[in-house]
Amino acid sequence: MATKAAAAAVDFTRIYTSLGLGKETIASLQAFRKRHSEAQRLASQYGSQPTTVDLAHYRSVIKNKAIVDEAEKLLREFKPVTYDVNAHVKAIETFEVKAVAKAKETEEKIDVELKELQATLANIEDARPFDQLTVEDVGKAHPRLVEVVETMVKKGKWTVPGYKEKFGDLNLM
């Protein structure tokens, strides 16, 4: 009974939208819910039907009493087959444990990624506009650039390789 109440309390439309599930996943979940509700309906329908067989009625209707005697004998000897479903239950439980572990791992990865994105967003919002940057700011951000420029100055190179090809020569002389 508790599972029925829990299943009734689940808001599947909220789950579909909040988890960001794909169309195929949502479709398969809806198909599963439909099959489940149909199975529940059939189980309740067949559970309410009588399970006894009135053999006296068949004896009065059928002329060949041997057939009724044979049917009665088969019904008395009938033993339902029992299946050991423990192996299936264990497989489902191990799958569930793995799925939960994978979901927690994914949740942790997403949390880390969200924190990184929040930090990046805060960095972008706090950054100064490009036109307010100074050479010192760029040098602090990328010390390798300062080293390259100092080396070029020491060697007497006053032009940046590839600059003229990309932007053209702006000299008027």
Secondary structure, DSSP 8 states (H G I E B T S, - for coil): -HHHHHHHH--HHHHHHHTT--HHHHHHHHHHHHHHHHHHHHHHHHHTS-----HHHHHHH-S-HHHHHHHHHHHHH--------HHHHHHHHHHHHHHHHHHHHHHHHHHHHHHHHHHHHHHHHHS--GGG--HHHHHHH-HHHHHHHHHHHHHT--S-TTHHHHH------
